[in-house]
Amino acid sequence: MPFMLTNASAAGAGAAVATSGSGAGAAAGTKASYRLDGTESTLTPHVGHKVEITGTMEERPGAASAGAASGSANASAATLKVDSVKMVSTTCP
């Protein structure tokens, strides 16, 4: 099951704070989506929660042109290899 981190924003050194969802951090003040590369057992309990995720960003080659051509946010989303997940809130704004 693919997981996406949506409404993501940078929060310090490599941490992203955002809403996790079924189905992927970003420049300060910018909201973005990321594909999450992590274990299902780690990510599933946090679906729909506001979370802080630390990990490593992996840009997809040609992501900017692929997203513009397809119109799909998921097609252009960078991948975040998840190291850890911390729940910030059980609800998301």
PDB file of N, CA, C and O in Angstrom:
ATOM      1  N   MET A   1       0.840  -1.173   0.000  1.00  0.00           N
ATOM      2  CA  MET A   1       0.000   0.000   0.000  1.00  0.00           C
ATOM      3  C   MET A   1       0.887   1.238   0.000  1.00  0.00           C
ATOM      4  O   MET A   1       1.702   1.400   0.909  1.00  0.00           O
ATOM      5  N   PRO A   2       0.756   2.108  -0.982  1.00  0.00           N
ATOM      6  CA  PRO A   2       1.599   3.312  -1.001  1.00  0.00           C
ATOM      7  C   PRO A   2       1.094   4.344   0.011  1.00  0.00           C
ATOM      8  O   PRO A   2      -0.111   4.515   0.198  1.00  0.00           O
ATOM      9  N   PHE A   3       2.014   5.006   0.640  1.00  0.00           N
ATOM     10  CA  PHE A   3       1.680   6.059   1.593  1.00  0.00           C
ATOM     11  C   PHE A   3       2.195   7.383   1.061  1.00  0.00           C
ATOM     12  O   PHE A   3       3.244   7.443   0.418  1.00  0.00           O
ATOM     13  N   MET A   4       1.442   8.453   1.338  1.00  0.00           N
ATOM     14  CA  MET A   4       1.832   9.798   0.940  1.00  0.00           C
ATOM     15  C   MET A   4       1.833  10.688   2.173  1.00  0.00           C
ATOM     16  O   MET A   4       0.979  10.547   3.049  1.00  0.00           O
ATOM     17  N   LEU A   5       2.780  11.592   2.237  1.00  0.00           N
ATOM     18  CA  LEU A   5       2.816  12.637   3.247  1.00  0.00           C
ATOM     19  C   LEU A   5       2.348  13.888   2.519  1.00  0.00           C
ATOM     20  O   LEU A   5       2.979  14.307   1.549  1.00  0.00           O
ATOM     21  N   THR A   6       1.256  14.489   2.968  1.00  0.00           N
ATOM     22  CA  THR A   6       0.705  15.654   2.289  1.00  0.00           C
ATOM     23  C   THR A   6       0.746  16.866   3.202  1.00  0.00           C
ATOM     24  O   THR A   6       0.840  16.737   4.422  1.00  0.00           O
ATOM     25  N   ASN A   7       0.674  18.040   2.600  1.00  0.00           N
ATOM     26  CA  ASN A   7       0.706  19.293   3.366  1.00  0.00           C
ATOM     27  C   ASN A   7       2.004  19.404   4.147  1.00  0.00           C
ATOM     28  O   ASN A   7       2.018  19.947   5.252  1.00  0.00           O
ATOM     29  N   ALA A   8       3.085  18.902   3.592  1.00  0.00           N
ATOM     30  CA  ALA A   8       4.362  18.848   4.294  1.00  0.00           C
ATOM     31  C   ALA A   8       5.077  20.188   4.267  1.00  0.00           C
ATOM     32  O   ALA A   8       4.987  20.937   3.294  1.00  0.00           O
ATOM     33  N   SER A   9       5.785  20.478   5.348  1.00  0.00           N
ATOM     34  CA  SER A   9       6.649  21.655   5.410  1.00  0.00           C
ATOM     35  C   SER A   9       7.883  21.290   6.216  1.00  0.00           C
ATOM     36  O   SER A   9       7.838  20.425   7.091  1.00  0.00           O
ATOM     37  N   ALA A  10       8.981  21.958   5.911  1.00  0.00           N
ATOM     38  CA  ALA A  10      10.241  21.666   6.600  1.00  0.00           C
ATOM     39  C   ALA A  10      10.151  22.107   8.046  1.00  0.00           C
ATOM     40  O   ALA A  10       9.561  23.141   8.359  1.00  0.00           O
ATOM     41  N   ALA A  11      10.738  21.317   8.920  1.00  0.00           N
ATOM     42  CA  ALA A  11      10.755  21.629  10.348  1.00  0.00           C
ATOM     43  C   ALA A  11      12.113  21.275  10.916  1.00  0.00           C
ATOM     44  O   ALA A  11      12.247  20.294  11.649  1.00  0.00           O
ATOM     45  N   GLY A  12      13.102  22.053  10.589  1.00  0.00           N
ATOM     46  CA  GLY A  12      14.431  21.781  11.109  1.00  0.00           C
ATOM     47  C   GLY A  12      15.251  20.964  10.136  1.00  0.00           C
ATOM     48  O   GLY A  12      14.963  20.915   8.941  1.00  0.00           O
ATOM     49  N   ALA A  13      16.262  20.332  10.660  1.00  0.00           N
ATOM     50  CA  ALA A  13      17.216  19.593   9.846  1.00  0.00           C
ATOM     51  C   ALA A  13      16.639  18.284   9.346  1.00  0.00           C
ATOM     52  O   ALA A  13      16.768  17.256  10.011  1.00  0.00           O
ATOM     53  N   GLY A  14      16.010  18.308   8.190  1.00  0.00           N
ATOM     54  CA  GLY A  14      15.532  17.085   7.567  1.00  0.00           C
ATOM     55  C   GLY A  14      14.222  16.547   8.089  1.00  0.00           C
ATOM     56  O   GLY A  14      13.787  15.482   7.651  1.00  0.00           O
ATOM     57  N   ALA A  15      13.569  17.246   9.017  1.00  0.00           N
ATOM     58  CA  ALA A  15      12.296  16.753   9.539  1.00  0.00           C
ATOM     59  C   ALA A  15      11.152  17.418   8.798  1.00  0.00           C
ATOM     60  O   ALA A  15      11.230  18.599   8.460  1.00  0.00           O
ATOM     61  N   ALA A  16      10.100  16.675   8.546  1.00  0.00           N
ATOM     62  CA  ALA A  16       8.915  17.225   7.900  1.00  0.00           C
ATOM     63  C   ALA A  16       7.735  17.060   8.836  1.00  0.00           C
ATOM     64  O   ALA A  16       7.551  15.997   9.428  1.00  0.00           O
ATOM     65  N   VAL A  17       6.945  18.094   8.972  1.00  0.00           N
ATOM     66  CA  VAL A  17       5.736  18.020   9.779  1.00  0.00           C
ATOM     67  C   VAL A  17       4.576  18.147   8.832  1.00  0.00           C
ATOM     68  O   VAL A  17       4.503  19.105   8.062  1.00  0.00           O
ATOM     69  N   ALA A  18       3.655  17.185   8.874  1.00  0.00           N
ATOM     70  CA  ALA A  18       2.549  17.203   7.927  1.00  0.00           C
ATOM     71  C   ALA A  18       1.498  16.190   8.314  1.00  0.00           C
ATOM     72  O   ALA A  18       1.572  15.556   9.367  1.00  0.00           O
ATOM     73  N   THR A  19       0.532  16.054   7.454  1.00  0.00           N
ATOM     74  CA  THR A  19      -0.529  15.079   7.636  1.00  0.00           C
ATOM     75  C   THR A  19      -0.177  13.836   6.863  1.00  0.00           C
ATOM     76  O   THR A  19       0.176  13.917   5.686  1.00  0.00           O
ATOM     77  N   SER A  20      -0.264  12.685   7.501  1.00  0.00           N
ATOM     78  CA  SER A  20       0.006  11.456   6.779  1.00  0.00           C
ATOM     79  C   SER A  20      -1.291  10.917   6.237  1.00  0.00           C
ATOM     80  O   SER A  20      -2.360  11.159   6.798  1.00  0.00           O
ATOM     81  N   GLY A  21      -1.200  10.187   5.146  1.00  0.00           N
ATOM     82  CA  GLY A  21      -2.410   9.626   4.576  1.00  0.00           C
ATOM     83  C   GLY A  21      -2.110   8.387   3.786  1.00  0.00           C
ATOM     84  O   GLY A  21      -0.962   8.131   3.421  1.00  0.00           O
ATOM     85  N   SER A  22      -3.147   7.611   3.518  1.00  0.00           N
ATOM     86  CA  SER A  22      -2.973   6.440   2.699  1.00  0.00           C
ATOM     87  C   SER A  22      -2.790   6.906   1.291  1.00  0.00           C
ATOM     88  O   SER A  22      -3.366   7.891   0.828  1.00  0.00           O
ATOM     89  N   GLY A  23      -2.151   6.323   0.788  1.00  0.00           N
ATOM     90  CA  GLY A  23      -1.820   6.741  -0.507  1.00  0.00           C
ATOM     91  C   GLY A  23      -0.400   7.323  -0.310  1.00  0.00           C
ATOM     92  O   GLY A  23       0.213   7.794  -1.269  1.00  0.00           O
ATOM     93  N   ALA A  24       3.122  11.424   0.546  1.00  0.00           N
ATOM     94  CA  ALA A  24       4.542  11.616   0.768  1.00  0.00           C
ATOM     95  C   ALA A  24       4.889  12.792   1.469  1.00  0.00           C
ATOM     96  O   ALA A  24       6.070  13.044   1.707  1.00  0.00           O
ATOM     97  N   GLY A  25       9.042  16.736   2.958  1.00  0.00           N
ATOM     98  CA  GLY A  25       9.178  17.994   3.599  1.00  0.00           C
ATOM     99  C   GLY A  25       9.403  18.980   2.506  1.00  0.00           C
ATOM    100  O   GLY A  25       9.218  18.560   1.364  1.00  0.00           O
ATOM    101  N   ALA A  26       9.702  19.987   2.631  1.00  0.00           N
ATOM    102  CA  ALA A  26       9.594  21.032   1.636  1.00  0.00           C
ATOM    103  C   ALA A  26      10.345  22.248   2.093  1.00  0.00           C
ATOM    104  O   ALA A  26      10.756  22.325   3.251  1.00  0.00           O
ATOM    105  N   ALA A  27      10.535  23.214   1.200  1.00  0.00           N
ATOM    106  CA  ALA A  27      11.176  24.464   1.548  1.00  0.00           C
ATOM    107  C   ALA A  27      10.322  25.159   2.601  1.00  0.00           C
ATOM    108  O   ALA A  27       9.101  25.005   2.617  1.00  0.00           O
ATOM    109  N   ALA A  28      10.960  25.917   3.473  1.00  0.00           N
ATOM    110  CA  ALA A  28      10.227  26.588   4.543  1.00  0.00           C
ATOM    111  C   ALA A  28       9.073  27.394   3.980  1.00  0.00           C
ATOM    112  O   ALA A  28       9.250  28.176   3.046  1.00  0.00           O
ATOM    113  N   GLY A  29       7.889  27.205   4.548  1.00  0.00           N
ATOM    114  CA  GLY A  29       6.716  27.939   4.128  1.00  0.00           C
ATOM    115  C   GLY A  29       5.996  27.345   2.931  1.00  0.00           C
ATOM    116  O   GLY A  29       4.917  27.815   2.571  1.00  0.00           O
ATOM    117  N   THR A  30       6.564  26.324   2.306  1.00  0.00           N
ATOM    118  CA  THR A  30       5.960  25.699   1.143  1.00  0.00           C
ATOM    119  C   THR A  30       5.342  24.368   1.550  1.00  0.00           C
ATOM    120  O   THR A  30       5.925  23.620   2.334  1.00  0.00           O
ATOM    121  N   LYS A  31       4.167  24.078   1.017  1.00  0.00           N
ATOM    122  CA  LYS A  31       3.511  22.800   1.304  1.00  0.00           C
ATOM    123  C   LYS A  31       3.763  21.870   0.123  1.00  0.00           C
ATOM    124  O   LYS A  31       3.690  22.297  -1.029  1.00  0.00           O
ATOM    125  N   ALA A  32       4.055  20.618   0.399  1.00  0.00           N
ATOM    126  CA  ALA A  32       4.366  19.657  -0.647  1.00  0.00           C
ATOM    127  C   ALA A  32       3.858  18.276  -0.247  1.00  0.00           C
ATOM    128  O   ALA A  32       3.400  18.071   0.877  1.00  0.00           O
ATOM    129  N   SER A  33       3.945  17.344  -1.173  1.00  0.00           N
ATOM    130  CA  SER A  33       3.582  15.954  -0.928  1.00  0.00           C
ATOM    131  C   SER A  33       4.766  15.058  -1.244  1.00  0.00           C
ATOM    132  O   SER A  33       5.561  15.346  -2.139  1.00  0.00           O
ATOM    133  N   TYR A  34       4.870  13.978  -0.505  1.00  0.00           N
ATOM    134  CA  TYR A  34       5.974  13.046  -0.678  1.00  0.00           C
ATOM    135  C   TYR A  34       5.465  11.620  -0.614  1.00  0.00           C
ATOM    136  O   TYR A  34       4.575  11.297   0.171  1.00  0.00           O
ATOM    137  N   ARG A  35       6.041  10.775  -1.448  1.00  0.00           N
ATOM    138  CA  ARG A  35       5.815   9.337  -1.335  1.00  0.00           C
ATOM    139  C   ARG A  35       6.652   8.887  -0.147  1.00  0.00           C
ATOM    140  O   ARG A  35       7.786   9.334   0.027  1.00  0.00           O
ATOM    141  N   LEU A  36       6.093   8.005   0.663  1.00  0.00           N
ATOM    142  CA  LEU A  36       6.835   7.507   1.818  1.00  0.00           C
ATOM    143  C   LEU A  36       7.348   6.107   1.546  1.00  0.00           C
ATOM    144  O   LEU A  36       6.592   5.228   1.130  1.00  0.00           O
ATOM    145  N   ASP A  37       8.621   5.905   1.779  1.00  0.00           N
ATOM    146  CA  ASP A  37       9.252   4.605   1.645  1.00  0.00           C
ATOM    147  C   ASP A  37       9.591   4.134   3.057  1.00  0.00           C
ATOM    148  O   ASP A  37      10.639   4.469   3.610  1.00  0.00           O
ATOM    149  N   GLY A  38       8.675   3.348   3.623  1.00  0.00           N
ATOM    150  CA  GLY A  38       8.859   2.857   4.985  1.00  0.00           C
ATOM    151  C   GLY A  38       8.024   1.612   5.186  1.00  0.00           C
ATOM    152  O   GLY A  38       7.288   1.196   4.290  1.00  0.00           O
ATOM    153  N   THR A  39       8.136   1.022   6.350  1.00  0.00           N
ATOM    154  CA  THR A  39       7.380  -0.200   6.619  1.00  0.00           C
ATOM    155  C   THR A  39       5.917   0.128   6.901  1.00  0.00           C
ATOM    156  O   THR A  39       5.600   1.124   7.552  1.00  0.00           O
ATOM    157  N   GLU A  40       5.045  -0.725   6.402  1.00  0.00           N
ATOM    158  CA  GLU A  40       3.613  -0.537   6.583  1.00  0.00           C
ATOM    159  C   GLU A  40       3.244  -0.521   8.067  1.00  0.00           C
ATOM    160  O   GLU A  40       2.382   0.253   8.482  1.00  0.00           O
ATOM    161  N   SER A  41       3.886  -1.362   8.859  1.00  0.00           N
ATOM    162  CA  SER A  41       3.565  -1.430  10.290  1.00  0.00           C
ATOM    163  C   SER A  41       3.947  -0.145  11.028  1.00  0.00           C
ATOM    164  O   SER A  41       3.372   0.159  12.073  1.00  0.00           O
ATOM    165  N   THR A  42       4.902   0.603  10.501  1.00  0.00           N
ATOM    166  CA  THR A  42       5.292   1.875  11.101  1.00  0.00           C
ATOM    167  C   THR A  42       4.358   2.997  10.667  1.00  0.00           C
ATOM    168  O   THR A  42       4.024   3.867  11.470  1.00  0.00           O
ATOM    169  N   LEU A  43       3.930   2.987   9.399  1.00  0.00           N
ATOM    170  CA  LEU A  43       3.142   4.084   8.841  1.00  0.00           C
ATOM    171  C   LEU A  43       1.635   3.961   9.067  1.00  0.00           C
ATOM    172  O   LEU A  43       0.970   4.967   9.318  1.00  0.00           O
ATOM    173  N   THR A  44       1.088   2.754   8.982  1.00  0.00           N
ATOM    174  CA  THR A  44      -0.362   2.545   9.087  1.00  0.00           C
ATOM    175  C   THR A  44      -0.989   3.151  10.351  1.00  0.00           C
ATOM    176  O   THR A  44      -2.053   3.760  10.250  1.00  0.00           O
ATOM    177  N   PRO A  45      -0.381   3.012  11.528  1.00  0.00           N
ATOM    178  CA  PRO A  45      -1.022   3.575  12.728  1.00  0.00           C
ATOM    179  C   PRO A  45      -1.183   5.096  12.696  1.00  0.00           C
ATOM    180  O   PRO A  45      -1.935   5.653  13.497  1.00  0.00           O
ATOM    181  N   HIS A  46      -0.486   5.774  11.781  1.00  0.00           N
ATOM    182  CA  HIS A  46      -0.495   7.235  11.751  1.00  0.00           C
ATOM    183  C   HIS A  46      -1.295   7.828  10.590  1.00  0.00           C
ATOM    184  O   HIS A  46      -1.252   9.039  10.371  1.00  0.00           O
ATOM    185  N   VAL A  47      -2.012   7.008   9.855  1.00  0.00           N
ATOM    186  CA  VAL A  47      -2.827   7.513   8.747  1.00  0.00           C
ATOM    187  C   VAL A  47      -3.849   8.499   9.315  1.00  0.00           C
ATOM    188  O   VAL A  47      -4.589   8.170  10.242  1.00  0.00           O
ATOM    189  N   GLY A  48      -3.884   9.705   8.754  1.00  0.00           N
ATOM    190  CA  GLY A  48      -4.817  10.737   9.192  1.00  0.00           C
ATOM    191  C   GLY A  48      -4.319  11.568  10.361  1.00  0.00           C
ATOM    192  O   GLY A  48      -5.009  12.492  10.792  1.00  0.00           O
ATOM    193  N   HIS A  49      -3.144  11.266  10.880  1.00  0.00           N
ATOM    194  CA  HIS A  49      -2.575  12.016  12.000  1.00  0.00           C
ATOM    195  C   HIS A  49      -1.643  13.100  11.492  1.00  0.00           C
ATOM    196  O   HIS A  49      -1.149  13.029  10.366  1.00  0.00           O
ATOM    197  N   LYS A  50      -1.404  14.098  12.321  1.00  0.00           N
ATOM    198  CA  LYS A  50      -0.342  15.068  12.062  1.00  0.00           C
ATOM    199  C   LYS A  50       0.914  14.433  12.633  1.00  0.00           C
ATOM    200  O   LYS A  50       0.952  14.062  13.806  1.00  0.00           O
ATOM    201  N   VAL A  51       1.941  14.308  11.804  1.00  0.00           N
ATOM    202  CA  VAL A  51       3.149  13.600  12.213  1.00  0.00           C
ATOM    203  C   VAL A  51       4.412  14.400  11.904  1.00  0.00           C
ATOM    204  O   VAL A  51       4.408  15.329  11.095  1.00  0.00           O
ATOM    205  N   GLU A  52       5.481  14.008  12.571  1.00  0.00           N
ATOM    206  CA  GLU A  52       6.811  14.514  12.259  1.00  0.00           C
ATOM    207  C   GLU A  52       7.601  13.316  11.776  1.00  0.00           C
ATOM    208  O   GLU A  52       7.732  12.314  12.479  1.00  0.00           O
ATOM    209  N   ILE A  53       8.126  13.430  10.567  1.00  0.00           N
ATOM    210  CA  ILE A  53       8.863  12.317   9.979  1.00  0.00           C
ATOM    211  C   ILE A  53      10.286  12.757   9.696  1.00  0.00           C
ATOM    212  O   ILE A  53      10.519  13.836   9.150  1.00  0.00           O
ATOM    213  N   THR A  54      11.229  11.917  10.068  1.00  0.00           N
ATOM    214  CA  THR A  54      12.619  12.157   9.692  1.00  0.00           C
ATOM    215  C   THR A  54      13.028  11.077   8.709  1.00  0.00           C
ATOM    216  O   THR A  54      12.612   9.924   8.817  1.00  0.00           O
ATOM    217  N   GLY A  55      13.844  11.470   7.758  1.00  0.00           N
ATOM    218  CA  GLY A  55      14.280  10.521   6.752  1.00  0.00           C
ATOM    219  C   GLY A  55      15.161  11.182   5.720  1.00  0.00           C
ATOM    220  O   GLY A  55      15.673  12.282   5.931  1.00  0.00           O
ATOM    221  N   THR A  56      15.332  10.505   4.604  1.00  0.00           N
ATOM    222  CA  THR A  56      16.202  10.962   3.532  1.00  0.00           C
ATOM    223  C   THR A  56      15.386  11.198   2.272  1.00  0.00           C
ATOM    224  O   THR A  56      14.615  10.334   1.853  1.00  0.00           O
ATOM    225  N   MET A  57      15.556  12.376   1.664  1.00  0.00           N
ATOM    226  CA  MET A  57      14.839  12.720   0.435  1.00  0.00           C
ATOM    227  C   MET A  57      15.502  12.081  -0.774  1.00  0.00           C
ATOM    228  O   MET A  57      16.729  12.041  -0.875  1.00  0.00           O
ATOM    229  N   GLU A  58      14.684  11.585  -1.685  1.00  0.00           N
ATOM    230  CA  GLU A  58      15.176  11.035  -2.949  1.00  0.00           C
ATOM    231  C   GLU A  58      14.356  11.649  -4.069  1.00  0.00           C
ATOM    232  O   GLU A  58      13.198  11.276  -4.260  1.00  0.00           O
ATOM    233  N   GLU A  59      14.933  12.581  -4.811  1.00  0.00           N
ATOM    234  CA  GLU A  59      14.235  13.201  -5.939  1.00  0.00           C
ATOM    235  C   GLU A  59      14.153  12.201  -7.080  1.00  0.00           C
ATOM    236  O   GLU A  59      15.101  11.461  -7.343  1.00  0.00           O
ATOM    237  N   ARG A  60      12.999  12.187  -7.759  1.00  0.00           N
ATOM    238  CA  ARG A  60      12.841  11.332  -8.930  1.00  0.00           C
ATOM    239  C   ARG A  60      13.377  12.070 -10.148  1.00  0.00           C
ATOM    240  O   ARG A  60      13.076  13.250 -10.325  1.00  0.00           O
ATOM    241  N   PRO A  61      14.160  11.411 -10.987  1.00  0.00           N
ATOM    242  CA  PRO A  61      14.673  12.057 -12.196  1.00  0.00           C
ATOM    243  C   PRO A  61      13.525  12.535 -13.077  1.00  0.00           C
ATOM    244  O   PRO A  61      12.597  11.774 -13.352  1.00  0.00           O
ATOM    245  N   GLY A  62      13.579  13.790 -13.521  1.00  0.00           N
ATOM    246  CA  GLY A  62      12.558  14.336 -14.417  1.00  0.00           C
ATOM    247  C   GLY A  62      11.222  14.543 -13.740  1.00  0.00           C
ATOM    248  O   GLY A  62      10.199  14.612 -14.421  1.00  0.00           O
ATOM    249  N   ALA A  63      11.196  14.645 -12.414  1.00  0.00           N
ATOM    250  CA  ALA A  63       9.928  14.764 -11.689  1.00  0.00           C
ATOM    251  C   ALA A  63       9.180  16.031 -12.061  1.00  0.00           C
ATOM    252  O   ALA A  63       7.956  15.998 -12.178  1.00  0.00           O
ATOM    253  N   ALA A  64       9.869  17.139 -12.249  1.00  0.00           N
ATOM    254  CA  ALA A  64       9.189  18.399 -12.545  1.00  0.00           C
ATOM    255  C   ALA A  64       8.446  18.315 -13.873  1.00  0.00           C
ATOM    256  O   ALA A  64       7.292  18.735 -13.957  1.00  0.00           O
ATOM    257  N   SER A  65       9.082  17.785 -14.905  1.00  0.00           N
ATOM    258  CA  SER A  65       8.414  17.709 -16.203  1.00  0.00           C
ATOM    259  C   SER A  65       7.337  16.639 -16.213  1.00  0.00           C
ATOM    260  O   SER A  65       6.316  16.809 -16.878  1.00  0.00           O
ATOM    261  N   ALA A  66       7.536  15.537 -15.493  1.00  0.00           N
ATOM    262  CA  ALA A  66       6.531  14.473 -15.448  1.00  0.00           C
ATOM    263  C   ALA A  66       5.259  14.955 -14.778  1.00  0.00           C
ATOM    264  O   ALA A  66       4.159  14.645 -15.235  1.00  0.00           O
ATOM    265  N   GLY A  67       5.401  15.720 -13.687  1.00  0.00           N
ATOM    266  CA  GLY A  67       4.237  16.220 -12.972  1.00  0.00           C
ATOM    267  C   GLY A  67       3.475  17.225 -13.788  1.00  0.00           C
ATOM    268  O   GLY A  67       2.244  17.220 -13.779  1.00  0.00           O
ATOM    269  N   ALA A  68       4.178  18.095 -14.500  1.00  0.00           N
ATOM    270  CA  ALA A  68       3.510  19.102 -15.314  1.00  0.00           C
ATOM    271  C   ALA A  68       2.780  18.450 -16.470  1.00  0.00           C
ATOM    272  O   ALA A  68       1.686  18.878 -16.838  1.00  0.00           O
ATOM    273  N   ALA A  69       3.374  17.423 -17.042  1.00  0.00           N
ATOM    274  CA  ALA A  69       2.764  16.772 -18.196  1.00  0.00           C
ATOM    275  C   ALA A  69       1.542  15.949 -17.800  1.00  0.00           C
ATOM    276  O   ALA A  69       0.542  15.944 -18.517  1.00  0.00           O
ATOM    277  N   SER A  70       1.612  15.266 -16.685  1.00  0.00           N
ATOM    278  CA  SER A  70       0.514  14.383 -16.298  1.00  0.00           C
ATOM    279  C   SER A  70      -0.546  15.070 -15.460  1.00  0.00           C
ATOM    280  O   SER A  70      -1.692  14.622 -15.412  1.00  0.00           O
ATOM    281  N   GLY A  71      -0.170  16.159 -14.796  1.00  0.00           N
ATOM    282  CA  GLY A  71      -1.108  16.851 -13.936  1.00  0.00           C
ATOM    283  C   GLY A  71      -1.342  16.130 -12.626  1.00  0.00           C
ATOM    284  O   GLY A  71      -2.241  16.502 -11.871  1.00  0.00           O
ATOM    285  N   SER A  72      -0.559  15.110 -12.340  1.00  0.00           N
ATOM    286  CA  SER A  72      -0.742  14.326 -11.127  1.00  0.00           C
ATOM    287  C   SER A  72       0.305  14.706 -10.088  1.00  0.00           C
ATOM    288  O   SER A  72       1.503  14.681 -10.372  1.00  0.00           O
ATOM    289  N   ALA A  73      -0.142  15.057  -8.889  1.00  0.00           N
ATOM    290  CA  ALA A  73       0.786  15.390  -7.810  1.00  0.00           C
ATOM    291  C   ALA A  73       1.614  14.175  -7.428  1.00  0.00           C
ATOM    292  O   ALA A  73       2.795  14.310  -7.107  1.00  0.00           O
ATOM    293  N   ASN A  74       1.014  12.987  -7.456  1.00  0.00           N
ATOM    294  CA  ASN A  74       1.733  11.778  -7.086  1.00  0.00           C
ATOM    295  C   ASN A  74       2.841  11.449  -8.080  1.00  0.00           C
ATOM    296  O   ASN A  74       3.875  10.907  -7.692  1.00  0.00           O
ATOM    297  N   ALA A  75       2.639  11.769  -9.346  1.00  0.00           N
ATOM    298  CA  ALA A  75       3.638  11.467 -10.367  1.00  0.00           C
ATOM    299  C   ALA A  75       4.916  12.261 -10.132  1.00  0.00           C
ATOM    300  O   ALA A  75       6.006  11.784 -10.447  1.00  0.00           O
ATOM    301  N   SER A  76       4.795  13.471  -9.582  1.00  0.00           N
ATOM    302  CA  SER A  76       5.974  14.308  -9.411  1.00  0.00           C
ATOM    303  C   SER A  76       6.481  14.328  -7.970  1.00  0.00           C
ATOM    304  O   SER A  76       7.456  15.018  -7.672  1.00  0.00           O
ATOM    305  N   ALA A  77       5.848  13.599  -7.090  1.00  0.00           N
ATOM    306  CA  ALA A  77       6.255  13.617  -5.689  1.00  0.00           C
ATOM    307  C   ALA A  77       7.609  12.959  -5.491  1.00  0.00           C
ATOM    308  O   ALA A  77       7.881  11.884  -6.025  1.00  0.00           O
ATOM    309  N   ALA A  78       8.456  13.628  -4.712  1.00  0.00           N
ATOM    310  CA  ALA A  78       9.734  13.042  -4.335  1.00  0.00           C
ATOM    311  C   ALA A  78       9.457  11.934  -3.319  1.00  0.00           C
ATOM    312  O   ALA A  78       8.390  11.890  -2.706  1.00  0.00           O
ATOM    313  N   THR A  79      10.420  11.055  -3.154  1.00  0.00           N
ATOM    314  CA  THR A  79      10.277   9.967  -2.191  1.00  0.00           C
ATOM    315  C   THR A  79      11.046  10.312  -0.926  1.00  0.00           C
ATOM    316  O   THR A  79      12.171  10.810  -0.984  1.00  0.00           O
ATOM    317  N   LEU A  80      10.427  10.043   0.215  1.00  0.00           N
ATOM    318  CA  LEU A  80      11.065  10.237   1.508  1.00  0.00           C
ATOM    319  C   LEU A  80      11.256   8.865   2.138  1.00  0.00           C
ATOM    320  O   LEU A  80      10.285   8.190   2.481  1.00  0.00           O
ATOM    321  N   LYS A  81      12.529   8.452   2.290  1.00  0.00           N
ATOM    322  CA  LYS A  81      12.832   7.186   2.969  1.00  0.00           C
ATOM    323  C   LYS A  81      12.693   7.448   4.460  1.00  0.00           C
ATOM    324  O   LYS A  81      13.455   8.230   5.029  1.00  0.00           O
ATOM    325  N   VAL A  82      11.733   6.804   5.087  1.00  0.00           N
ATOM    326  CA  VAL A  82      11.373   7.071   6.476  1.00  0.00           C
ATOM    327  C   VAL A  82      12.358   6.407   7.437  1.00  0.00           C
ATOM    328  O   VAL A  82      12.601   5.202   7.375  1.00  0.00           O
ATOM    329  N   ASP A  83      12.920   7.233   8.328  1.00  0.00           N
ATOM    330  CA  ASP A  83      13.754   6.724   9.411  1.00  0.00           C
ATOM    331  C   ASP A  83      12.928   6.594  10.689  1.00  0.00           C
ATOM    332  O   ASP A  83      13.033   5.599  11.406  1.00  0.00           O
ATOM    333  N   SER A  84      12.098   7.615  10.969  1.00  0.00           N
ATOM    334  CA  SER A  84      11.259   7.574  12.165  1.00  0.00           C
ATOM    335  C   SER A  84      10.000   8.406  11.968  1.00  0.00           C
ATOM    336  O   SER A  84       9.973   9.339  11.166  1.00  0.00           O
ATOM    337  N   VAL A  85       8.958   8.050  12.715  1.00  0.00           N
ATOM    338  CA  VAL A  85       7.679   8.747  12.681  1.00  0.00           C
ATOM    339  C   VAL A  85       7.290   9.084  14.111  1.00  0.00           C
ATOM    340  O   VAL A  85       7.316   8.222  14.989  1.00  0.00           O
ATOM    341  N   LYS A  86       6.932  10.331  14.339  1.00  0.00           N
ATOM    342  CA  LYS A  86       6.476  10.773  15.667  1.00  0.00           C
ATOM    343  C   LYS A  86       5.124  11.435  15.495  1.00  0.00           C
ATOM    344  O   LYS A  86       4.996  12.374  14.709  1.00  0.00           O
ATOM    345  N   MET A  87       4.103  10.965  16.216  1.00  0.00           N
ATOM    346  CA  MET A  87       2.784  11.580  16.121  1.00  0.00           C
ATOM    347  C   MET A  87       2.808  12.911  16.875  1.00  0.00           C
ATOM    348  O   MET A  87       3.252  12.992  18.020  1.00  0.00           O
ATOM    349  N   VAL A  88       2.312  13.957  16.190  1.00  0.00           N
ATOM    350  CA  VAL A  88       2.200  15.279  16.787  1.00  0.00           C
ATOM    351  C   VAL A  88       0.780  15.486  17.305  1.00  0.00           C
ATOM    352  O   VAL A  88       0.584  16.066  18.373  1.00  0.00           O
ATOM    353  N   SER A  89      -0.212  15.009  16.544  1.00  0.00           N
ATOM    354  CA  SER A  89      -1.614  15.147  16.921  1.00  0.00           C
ATOM    355  C   SER A  89      -2.418  14.039  16.260  1.00  0.00           C
ATOM    356  O   SER A  89      -2.067  13.583  15.172  1.00  0.00           O
ATOM    357  N   THR A  90      -3.493  13.603  16.907  1.00  0.00           N
ATOM    358  CA  THR A  90      -4.347  12.564  16.321  1.00  0.00           C
ATOM    359  C   THR A  90      -5.270  13.135  15.253  1.00  0.00           C
ATOM    360  O   THR A  90      -5.901  12.383  14.510  1.00  0.00           O
ATOM    361  N   THR A  91      -5.353  14.450  15.172  1.00  0.00           N
ATOM    362  CA  THR A  91      -6.163  15.087  14.123  1.00  0.00           C
ATOM    363  C   THR A  91      -5.290  16.003  13.303  1.00  0.00           C
ATOM    364  O   THR A  91      -4.266  16.500  13.772  1.00  0.00           O
ATOM    365  N   CYS A  92      -5.706  16.219  12.076  1.00  0.00           N
ATOM    366  CA  CYS A  92      -4.947  17.127  11.221  1.00  0.00           C
ATOM    367  C   CYS A  92      -5.820  18.342  10.907  1.00  0.00           C
ATOM    368  O   CYS A  92      -7.038  18.241  10.764  1.00  0.00           O
ATOM    369  N   PRO A  93      -5.161  19.474  10.807  1.00  0.00           N
ATOM    370  CA  PRO A  93      -5.895  20.710  10.522  1.00  0.00           C
ATOM    371  C   PRO A  93      -6.489  20.740   9.148  1.00  0.00           C
ATOM    372  O   PRO A  93      -7.133  21.721   8.775  1.00  0.00           O
TER     373      PRO A  93
END
